[in-house]
Amino acid sequence: MRIGLYPGTFDPVTLGHVDIIQRAMALVDRLVIGVAINRDKGPLFSLEDRVAMVEAECAAITARTGGEIVVHPFENLLIDCARDVGASVIVRGLRAVADFEYEFQMVGMNRALDSSIETVFLMADARRQAIASKLVKEIARLGGDVSKFVTPPVDAALRQRFGTRL
């Protein structure tokens, strides 16, 4: 069984993340979505909220595709998380050249820690390349419309968090 790990903070999960999840499903038998605890980033949503949002989005995907997706919170090294879930592949999404530079360094470090785990990069769909959770949160915080970047439940969660209306 091919197991892939798609890690991130998913704060919040965006349509860009959903796109990568859907396409990663074609590459593996089981996809583990690793929701990073990462206290240094100071997430807007709690770990429980982020896990619940990702689980809801993944339930819709598995209902359509029949694939297997597991949501797994983690706080350890990415490579240790990959080992913990039995992943042989780490899936990463790329939006721009700046993403590649950071990811290139991460791949080198991960390969040094465990050369048996490969990293696969999926380019964001052209319609989704500008979407970044950080920007989505900023737009929502300032009362802007983020409905083009997230699903309706995530949009509602952002509106509730920031006290904004349609």
N, C-alpha and C positions, 0 to 999 in steps of 0.2 A: 504494500500500500504506500503510495506517495503522499507524504504529509508536508504541507507548506505552512509557513508561519508568516503572517502579515502583521507586523508590529506598528504601533503608533499610539499617540495619546488620545486621538479621536475626541478632541475637545472643541467643538462637537464633531460628530461624524458628518461628512459633507457628501455631495453628489460625486465629487472626485474620488473619495474613498470607496463609495458604492461601485463606481466604474471599475476601479482596480480589483475589488473583491469579486465582482462578476467575471472579469476576465481571468483572474487567478484560478477560479473554479475549473476552468478548462485545462489547467496544467497539473492539477493535483486531485487525488481522491478525497482527501480531507484537508480543509483549510482551517487553520487555527488563527483567530484574530487575537493577537496579543495586545491587550489594553495596558499601556504602561502607566504605572503609578506616578512616576516622575514628579516628585514634590518641588523640584527646582523650577519647573515651568509655571507653578502656581495656577493650576487649571481652574477654569470658570465653573465647571461642573464637577461634582464629586465622582469618585471612582464608581460608585454604585449607579449614579445617573448615566455616566458614560457607557458602562457595561450594558445597562438596560437599553440605551439608545442603539448601540451596536447590535444587540440581540434582536431588537425589533426590526432593524433594517435587514439583518441576515435571515430572519424568519421569512420575510417577503421573498428574498432571493432563493432560499431553499425550496419554498413553495413552488416557485417557477421552474427551478432547475433540477430539483430532486437531489442536489449535492449535499455533502455533509460539511457544516460549518460549526465550529466550536469557539466560543468566546472565552478567553483565558487571561485574567488580570496577572500582571507580573511586575516585579520590582528588582529583579536580579539582572545580571548581564544578559544581553540579547542572545548571545551564543549559548548561555546556560539555559535560557528559556527554550530555545530551539531544541536542545538536548532533552529537556524535561518533557516536552510534548512529542518527541520522536520525529521532529521535522528534519528532512534532508535538504530542504530548500527554504530560504528566506526570500519573501517577495517584498519588493520595494517599488513605490511609485515615483516617477520622475515628472516634474513639471517643466523645469528649465535647467540651463547649464549650471546655475548656482546650486541646485539640488545635486547634480552629478558630482561636483567637486567634494561636497560633504560626504556623499554616499561612497565615493571612490575611496576615501580615507577609511570609512567604516568597513568596507569590504576587506581592505588590506588587514585591518586589525582582527576582524572576525576570522579571516583565513589563517592568520598566525595562531589564533586560539584553537581553531578546529578546521582543518583543511577538508574535512569530509562533508561540510555543510556549504552548499552553493548559495549564491545570491543571484536572484533573477530580477531584472529591472523591467517594469512595464511603463511605457510612456503614457502619460495622461491623455485621454481623448482631447482633441483640439478644443472642443467646446468646454472642457473642464480645466484647462491648463492654468487659468488665473485663480482658481479657487484654492484658498488657503484658510484653514480654520482660524488663524490669527486675524485675517482680514474680515472674515465672516463675523467674528465676534465684535470687531471694531465697528463695522457697519450697523450691526444690530444694536450695539450700545448707543450709537448716535441716532437711532430711530429709523435707519434705512431699511429698505426692503431686501431681505436675503432669500426670498422664496425661489430665486433662480439658482441658488447654490446649495440648498438643503431640501430635504423632504418635508412635507407638511408637519409631521410630528416634531421634527427638530426645530423647524421654524416656530412652532407653538411654544416649545421649551425655551427658546431664546427670547421670545416676546414676554413670556412669563417671568423669566429671570431679570429682564431689563424693564419690565413694566410698560411695554409699548403695545400699541394696538394697530390693527390693520388700517 
